[in-house]
Amino acid sequence: MLEDSWAQVQSLLGQGSAIADVGSLQMTLRTIVVYLASLIIVRLASRRFLSQASAFDAIVAIMLGSIMSRGINGSAALLPTVVAGAVLVGLHWLFAALAWHTSWFGTLVKGRRLLLIRDGKVQEGSMRKASITSEDLAEALRTQAGHTDPARFEAAWMERSGKISVKPYPHEPHVVEVAVQSGVQTVRIEL
């Protein structure tokens, strides 16, 4: 009886059929099964898939999509496809745990941040290494701090995620004295 039920499920999913012989209903059912399996795998894996991903995370997302698509289009059997996807995400989880526990492994798989501005001066070597143009840096400075002059920043980094983060110099108030009437009254304004 269990074998008959399993045979019916395989028939519904078009398992064992040539790719050209898989019908719309079978492809739809495969899509549902692969979607649900992928959702479970990703939810069990890590919240990192749902946050700002580094190259470390993006590679896994691309590979997972590629692997799981084979189960939908029938170029690979469904169950081994789901298992391969789970193994890939498990390996990613293991690498993330190792990276958390050992800084050298974290640097190996995730990279390191690059200093782009130090004490108001652009670090050309790091810019070249990160493939960041001066226009890219100016855009990051403008969107995060409202101005583009590197001399106004203590530091800026290209983070491991590829995002540029900036640290402006501490704000010092600018004092302006305005005479209302010569010799009568002076107004002092801090900007």
Backbone as CSV, one residue per row, in Angstrom:
resi,resn,N_x,N_y,N_z,CA_x,CA_y,CA_z,C_x,C_y,C_z
1,MET,0.819,-1.187,0.000,0.000,0.000,0.000,0.871,1.263,0.000
2,LEU,1.919,1.261,0.837,2.833,2.399,0.890,3.545,2.566,-0.457
3,GLU,3.894,1.433,-1.065,4.555,1.483,-2.374,3.619,2.041,-3.439
4,ASP,2.344,1.691,-3.374,1.367,2.212,-4.334,1.201,3.721,-4.173
5,SER,1.150,4.183,-2.924,1.010,5.622,-2.665,2.233,6.370,-3.190
6,TRP,3.421,5.813,-2.918,4.651,6.444,-3.388,4.688,6.482,-4.914
7,ALA,4.242,5.430,-5.562,4.202,5.385,-7.030,3.247,6.445,-7.571
8,GLN,2.134,6.668,-6.890,1.184,7.697,-7.326,1.790,9.096,-7.183
9,VAL,2.493,9.336,-6.077,3.148,10.634,-5.880,4.183,10.861,-6.971
10,GLN,4.964,9.829,-7.262,5.978,9.961,-8.315,5.334,10.216,-9.672
11,SER,4.222,9.594,-9.934,3.515,9.805,-11.191,2.969,11.236,-11.271
12,LEU,2.407,11.716,-10.166,1.892,13.090,-10.129,2.999,14.107,-10.383
13,LEU,4.186,13.816,-9.889,5.314,14.729,-10.049,6.080,14.499,-11.347
14,GLY,5.710,13.464,-12.093,6.388,13.182,-13.352,7.776,12.615,-13.165
15,GLN,8.033,11.998,-12.017,9.338,11.401,-11.759,9.554,10.228,-12.710
16,GLY,10.716,10.133,-13.279,11.040,9.059,-14.201,10.634,9.366,-15.637
17,SER,9.937,10.468,-15.849,9.531,10.857,-17.203,10.640,11.667,-17.862
18,ALA,10.684,11.622,-19.173,11.614,12.474,-19.910,11.172,13.924,-19.718
19,ILE,12.123,14.835,-19.724,11.818,16.248,-19.494,10.748,16.745,-20.458
20,ALA,10.813,16.321,-21.702,9.844,16.767,-22.712,8.442,16.239,-22.429
21,ASP,8.338,15.159,-21.652,7.032,14.552,-21.379,6.379,15.070,-20.097
22,VAL,7.044,15.950,-19.367,6.481,16.484,-18.122,5.425,17.520,-18.478
23,GLY,4.222,17.321,-17.968,3.103,18.217,-18.279,3.044,19.423,-17.352
24,SER,2.123,20.320,-17.642,1.963,21.548,-16.862,1.601,21.259,-15.410
25,LEU,0.694,20.313,-15.181,0.294,19.978,-13.821,1.486,19.421,-13.037
26,GLN,2.249,18.545,-13.669,3.409,17.970,-12.998,4.449,19.050,-12.680
27,MET,4.677,19.957,-13.624,5.635,21.049,-13.399,5.142,21.962,-12.279
28,THR,3.839,22.220,-12.242,3.269,23.055,-11.183,3.436,22.392,-9.824
29,LEU,3.152,21.104,-9.731,3.304,20.386,-8.464,4.771,20.352,-8.026
30,ARG,5.686,20.167,-8.968,7.119,20.197,-8.640,7.516,21.569,-8.092
31,THR,6.991,22.609,-8.722,7.291,23.968,-8.281,6.830,24.177,-6.840
32,ILE,5.641,23.712,-6.530,5.108,23.848,-5.169,5.985,23.087,-4.181
33,VAL,6.341,21.855,-4.515,7.173,21.039,-3.612,8.548,21.683,-3.415
34,VAL,9.174,22.135,-4.491,10.505,22.740,-4.395,10.435,24.066,-3.637
35,TYR,9.384,24.846,-3.873,9.229,26.113,-3.145,9.108,25.859,-1.648
36,LEU,8.245,24.957,-1.268,8.060,24.657,0.157,9.336,24.098,0.782
37,ALA,10.006,23.206,0.077,11.260,22.645,0.593,12.320,23.735,0.731
38,SER,12.418,24.611,-0.253,13.406,25.705,-0.199,13.096,26.660,0.948
39,LEU,11.816,26.961,1.135,11.411,27.845,2.220,11.796,27.253,3.567
40,ILE,11.548,25.979,3.754,11.906,25.307,5.010,13.418,25.316,5.204
41,ILE,14.160,25.000,4.154,15.626,24.955,4.239,16.185,26.326,4.614
42,VAL,15.723,27.371,3.943,16.237,28.715,4.202,15.827,29.190,5.594
43,ARG,14.600,28.923,6.006,14.149,29.346,7.340,14.924,28.630,8.445
44,LEU,15.294,27.389,8.219,16.077,26.656,9.212,17.538,27.087,9.215
45,ALA,17.977,27.667,8.115,19.397,27.974,7.951,19.829,29.207,8.715
46,SER,19.443,30.369,8.256,20.005,31.588,8.818,19.180,32.785,8.411
47,ARG,19.158,33.770,9.262,18.495,35.028,8.929,19.348,35.846,7.965
48,ARG,20.600,35.456,7.781,21.495,36.211,6.908,20.977,36.267,5.472
49,PHE,20.258,35.211,5.035,19.705,35.228,3.678,18.743,36.395,3.508
50,LEU,18.108,36.816,4.612,17.084,37.845,4.541,17.623,39.233,4.854
51,SER,18.894,39.339,5.228,19.483,40.627,5.554,20.384,41.073,4.416
52,GLN,21.186,42.084,4.704,22.145,42.509,3.692,23.191,41.421,3.535
53,ALA,23.230,40.835,2.386,24.085,39.674,2.156,25.473,40.094,1.700
54,SER,26.451,39.342,2.161,27.816,39.503,1.659,27.961,38.556,0.473
55,ALA,29.119,38.583,-0.172,29.367,37.654,-1.277,29.237,36.220,-0.788
56,PHE,29.657,35.990,0.443,29.550,34.679,1.096,28.103,34.179,1.067
57,ASP,27.147,35.056,1.323,25.732,34.689,1.339,25.135,34.662,-0.072
58,ALA,25.541,35.610,-0.899,24.982,35.699,-2.249,25.312,34.464,-3.076
59,ILE,26.520,33.932,-2.915,26.920,32.741,-3.660,26.010,31.569,-3.311
60,VAL,25.727,31.415,-2.024,24.853,30.323,-1.595,23.445,30.513,-2.155
61,ALA,22.955,31.743,-2.145,21.616,32.005,-2.672,21.536,31.657,-4.160
62,ILE,22.556,32.040,-4.918,22.571,31.743,-6.358,22.649,30.227,-6.584
63,MET,23.549,29.578,-5.847,23.700,28.125,-6.015,22.432,27.384,-5.595
64,LEU,21.803,27.834,-4.516,20.573,27.184,-4.067,19.490,27.307,-5.129
65,GLY,19.366,28.470,-5.728,18.388,28.654,-6.803,18.678,27.746,-7.989
66,SER,19.944,27.630,-8.337,20.331,26.775,-9.456,20.038,25.300,-9.171
67,ILE,20.398,24.871,-7.974,20.164,23.467,-7.606,18.678,23.162,-7.586
68,MET,17.917,24.016,-6.919,16.488,23.739,-6.747,15.721,23.812,-8.076
69,SER,16.191,24.622,-8.992,15.501,24.718,-10.279,15.558,23.394,-11.044
70,ARG,16.578,22.611,-10.803,16.696,21.307,-11.481,15.581,20.359,-11.061
71,GLY,15.144,20.500,-9.813,14.031,19.681,-9.353,12.716,20.087,-9.998
72,ILE,12.605,21.361,-10.334,11.383,21.846,-10.982,11.344,21.427,-12.439
73,ASN,12.442,21.649,-13.161,12.403,21.363,-14.599,12.639,19.894,-14.936
74,GLY,12.915,19.071,-13.917,13.034,17.642,-14.139,14.395,17.181,-14.618
75,SER,15.378,18.079,-14.652,16.702,17.646,-15.091,17.430,16.880,-13.990
76,ALA,16.840,16.836,-12.786,17.365,16.028,-11.682,16.171,15.524,-10.881
77,ALA,16.365,14.399,-10.231,15.289,13.837,-9.418,14.973,14.784,-8.264
78,LEU,13.722,14.807,-7.853,13.249,15.774,-6.869,13.880,15.600,-5.484
79,LEU,13.847,14.406,-4.932,14.363,14.193,-3.586,15.862,14.463,-3.486
80,PRO,16.700,13.939,-4.383,18.124,14.279,-4.315,18.392,15.780,-4.480
81,THR,17.549,16.467,-5.243,17.691,17.913,-5.410,17.458,18.633,-4.089
82,VAL,16.396,18.256,-3.389,16.093,18.874,-2.095,17.207,18.564,-1.089
83,VAL,17.705,17.338,-1.098,18.798,16.961,-0.194,20.055,17.776,-0.519
84,ALA,20.366,17.932,-1.790,21.546,18.725,-2.185,21.401,20.174,-1.733
85,GLY,20.208,20.735,-1.856,19.963,22.099,-1.386,20.156,22.210,0.121
86,ALA,19.659,21.226,0.858,19.818,21.221,2.316,21.292,21.088,2.706
87,VAL,22.032,20.258,1.992,23.465,20.098,2.271,24.199,21.412,2.007
88,LEU,23.879,22.077,0.919,24.516,23.358,0.602,24.254,24.378,1.712
89,VAL,23.021,24.495,2.156,22.696,25.447,3.213,23.342,25.014,4.535
90,GLY,23.400,23.724,4.794,24.084,23.232,5.987,25.568,23.566,5.971
91,LEU,26.191,23.432,4.813,27.604,23.789,4.664,27.808,25.287,4.902
92,HIS,26.896,26.088,4.382,26.948,27.537,4.602,26.825,27.846,6.090
93,TRP,25.924,27.185,6.773,25.747,27.384,8.210,27.031,26.999,8.952
94,LEU,27.638,25.875,8.577,28.874,25.425,9.205,29.993,26.450,8.995
95,PHE,30.139,26.948,7.770,31.164,27.946,7.482,30.905,29.233,8.269
96,ALA,29.632,29.634,8.378,29.300,30.836,9.149,29.652,30.644,10.619
97,ALA,29.392,29.465,11.157,29.726,29.175,12.556,31.244,29.191,12.754
98,LEU,31.986,28.596,11.832,33.448,28.614,11.917,33.981,30.045,11.813
99,ALA,33.383,30.839,10.934,33.807,32.229,10.769,33.532,33.034,12.038
100,TRP,32.458,32.718,12.735,32.123,33.423,13.970,33.106,33.069,15.081
101,HIS,33.533,31.809,15.102,34.420,31.347,16.168,35.897,31.641,15.908
102,THR,36.291,31.764,14.650,37.701,32.008,14.331,37.805,33.156,13.334
103,SER,38.498,34.199,13.721,38.578,35.378,12.856,39.317,35.087,11.550
104,TRP,40.340,34.239,11.583,41.087,33.959,10.351,40.197,33.276,9.320
105,PHE,39.294,32.397,9.768,38.407,31.727,8.817,37.363,32.708,8.295
106,GLY,36.893,33.599,9.163,35.950,34.633,8.730,36.540,35.503,7.640
107,THR,37.797,35.887,7.827,38.481,36.694,6.817,38.669,35.900,5.527
108,LEU,38.949,34.618,5.657,39.158,33.767,4.487,37.891,33.668,3.631
109,VAL,36.737,33.425,4.249,35.518,33.206,3.463,34.715,34.475,3.204
110,LYS,34.879,35.489,4.060,34.083,36.703,3.900,34.892,37.909,3.440
111,GLY,36.209,37.827,3.527,37.053,38.951,3.150,37.269,39.884,4.329
112,ARG,37.857,41.033,4.055,38.083,42.041,5.098,37.682,43.395,4.550
113,ARG,37.400,44.298,5.449,37.030,45.642,5.008,38.280,46.394,4.571
114,LEU,38.069,47.359,3.693,39.184,48.159,3.180,38.993,49.618,3.591
115,LEU,40.052,50.239,4.071,40.023,51.641,4.470,40.155,52.509,3.219
116,LEU,39.131,53.309,2.927,39.116,54.148,1.725,39.544,55.586,2.003
117,ILE,39.228,56.076,3.230,39.639,57.419,3.644,40.257,57.297,5.031
118,ARG,41.428,57.900,5.191,42.076,57.957,6.507,42.451,59.409,6.760
119,ASP,41.939,59.949,7.861,42.236,61.328,8.258,42.023,62.319,7.116
120,GLY,40.920,62.163,6.414,40.557,63.094,5.348,41.238,62.868,4.024
121,LYS,42.087,61.850,3.922,42.819,61.584,2.675,42.354,60.264,2.060
122,VAL,42.058,60.320,0.767,41.630,59.134,0.034,42.815,58.179,-0.098
123,GLN,42.587,56.919,0.188,43.606,55.877,0.094,43.501,55.227,-1.292
124,GLU,44.298,55.706,-2.211,44.208,55.294,-3.613,44.412,53.783,-3.794
125,GLY,45.346,53.195,-3.054,45.595,51.750,-3.170,44.368,50.934,-2.810
126,SER,43.702,51.309,-1.734,42.483,50.604,-1.323,41.356,50.834,-2.312
127,MET,41.284,52.047,-2.860,40.248,52.348,-3.867,40.441,51.437,-5.082
128,ARG,41.687,51.297,-5.509,41.991,50.436,-6.651,41.637,48.984,-6.329
129,LYS,42.044,48.530,-5.137,41.793,47.149,-4.727,40.294,46.841,-4.665
130,ALA,39.511,47.823,-4.241,38.062,47.635,-4.114,37.317,47.954,-5.410
131,SER,38.029,48.418,-6.423,37.426,48.835,-7.696,36.370,49.917,-7.476
132,ILE,36.704,50.868,-6.612,35.818,51.987,-6.309,36.355,53.226,-7.020
133,THR,35.506,53.886,-7.778,35.911,55.126,-8.431,35.668,56.290,-7.479
134,SER,36.246,57.420,-7.791,36.025,58.603,-6.952,34.548,59.010,-6.990
135,GLU,33.871,58.766,-8.099,32.441,59.061,-8.191,31.629,58.142,-7.268
136,ASP,32.016,56.857,-7.190,31.345,55.927,-6.277,31.510,56.384,-4.827
137,LEU,32.726,56.783,-4.481,32.994,57.241,-3.123,32.212,58.522,-2.825
138,ALA,32.216,59.447,-3.773,31.476,60.707,-3.583,29.986,60.428,-3.379
139,GLU,29.439,59.493,-4.117,28.019,59.134,-3.951,27.753,58.605,-2.547
140,ALA,28.619,57.724,-2.052,28.435,57.175,-0.709,28.546,58.274,0.340
141,LEU,29.506,59.164,0.185,29.669,60.262,1.140,28.450,61.180,1.115
142,ARG,27.971,61.492,-0.071,26.823,62.391,-0.230,25.551,61.779,0.366
143,THR,25.315,60.486,0.103,24.082,59.865,0.583,24.103,59.632,2.086
144,GLN,25.282,59.454,2.673,25.351,59.183,4.106,25.586,60.428,4.951
145,ALA,26.251,61.445,4.400,26.600,62.602,5.227,26.224,63.942,4.610
146,GLY,25.771,63.954,3.382,25.311,65.193,2.767,26.392,66.049,2.120
147,HIS,27.608,65.581,2.089,28.674,66.313,1.397,29.705,65.317,0.876
148,THR,30.530,65.789,-0.066,31.410,64.861,-0.772,32.898,65.105,-0.555
149,ASP,33.262,66.085,0.248,34.670,66.404,0.459,35.309,65.383,1.401
150,PRO,36.229,64.540,0.920,36.867,63.538,1.775,37.581,64.144,2.986
151,ALA,38.028,65.395,2.876,38.730,66.044,3.984,37.827,66.224,5.204
152,ARG,36.516,66.104,5.035,35.571,66.258,6.149,35.299,64.939,6.877
153,PHE,36.035,63.874,6.471,35.794,62.554,7.059,37.049,62.025,7.730
154,GLU,36.858,61.510,8.906,37.959,60.872,9.625,38.314,59.548,8.948
155,ALA,37.270,58.815,8.511,37.507,57.521,7.863,36.294,57.116,7.028
156,ALA,36.557,56.238,6.074,35.504,55.575,5.296,36.032,54.195,4.922
157,TRP,35.150,53.209,4.947,35.541,51.842,4.660,34.614,51.217,3.635
158,MET,35.173,50.317,2.836,34.345,49.401,2.052,34.224,48.176,2.942
159,GLU,33.000,47.925,3.412,32.762,46.806,4.322,32.783,45.485,3.561
160,ARG,32.806,44.378,4.286,32.849,43.053,3.658,31.609,42.797,2.819
161,SER,30.520,43.457,3.139,29.278,43.290,2.376,29.305,44.069,1.069
162,GLY,30.296,44.960,0.903,30.372,45.809,-0.280,29.823,47.208,-0.030
163,LYS,29.183,47.412,1.112,28.636,48.713,1.469,29.778,49.618,1.928
164,ILE,29.651,50.916,1.645,30.635,51.884,2.117,30.073,52.553,3.359
165,SER,30.862,52.541,4.441,30.459,53.218,5.666,31.433,54.359,5.924
166,VAL,30.925,55.433,6.518,31.745,56.628,6.717,31.716,57.083,8.175
167,LYS,32.789,57.746,8.586,32.886,58.330,9.926,33.340,59.777,9.755
168,PRO,32.392,60.727,9.827,32.777,62.138,9.719,33.570,62.572,10.945
169,TYR,34.351,63.636,10.788,35.003,64.227,11.955,33.916,64.717,12.896
170,PRO,34.196,64.735,14.198,33.210,65.278,15.132,32.884,66.726,14.762
171,HIS,31.620,67.078,14.868,31.159,68.413,14.489,31.600,69.435,15.525
172,GLU,32.282,70.455,15.084,32.651,71.565,15.956,31.796,72.757,15.560
173,PRO,31.149,73.380,16.536,30.276,74.504,16.180,31.074,75.660,15.580
174,HIS,30.473,76.296,14.642,31.056,77.454,13.986,30.375,78.688,14.581
175,VAL,31.159,79.621,15.105,30.606,80.806,15.771,30.706,81.996,14.832
176,VAL,29.589,82.695,14.717,29.537,83.898,13.891,29.032,85.030,14.782
177,GLU,29.698,86.165,14.768,29.237,87.331,15.519,28.682,88.344,14.537
178,VAL,27.491,88.818,14.844,26.812,89.766,13.970,26.518,91.025,14.790
179,ALA,26.991,92.150,14.314,26.697,93.422,14.988,25.369,93.942,14.465
180,VAL,24.436,94.172,15.394,23.127,94.668,14.986,23.229,96.153,14.656
181,GLN,23.834,96.892,15.545,24.087,98.302,15.287,25.480,98.579,15.818
182,SER,26.213,99.266,15.074,27.609,99.494,15.419,27.762,100.021,16.841
183,GLY,28.437,99.219,17.673,28.731,99.590,19.034,27.583,99.410,20.018
184,VAL,26.389,99.009,19.571,25.253,98.910,20.473,25.058,97.484,20.971
185,GLN,24.937,96.544,20.045,24.657,95.186,20.466,25.327,94.216,19.486
186,THR,25.870,93.095,20.051,26.470,92.048,19.234,25.718,90.749,19.521
187,VAL,25.367,90.035,18.467,24.686,88.757,18.604,25.678,87.660,18.222
188,ARG,25.778,86.673,19.106,26.690,85.562,18.864,25.848,84.329,18.502
189,ILE,26.116,83.726,17.323,25.332,82.592,16.819,26.258,81.393,16.648
190,GLU,25.858,80.249,17.217,26.592,79.008,16.996,25.884,78.202,15.929
191,LEU,26.609,77.827,14.906,26.026,77.001,13.820,26.549,75.607,13.901
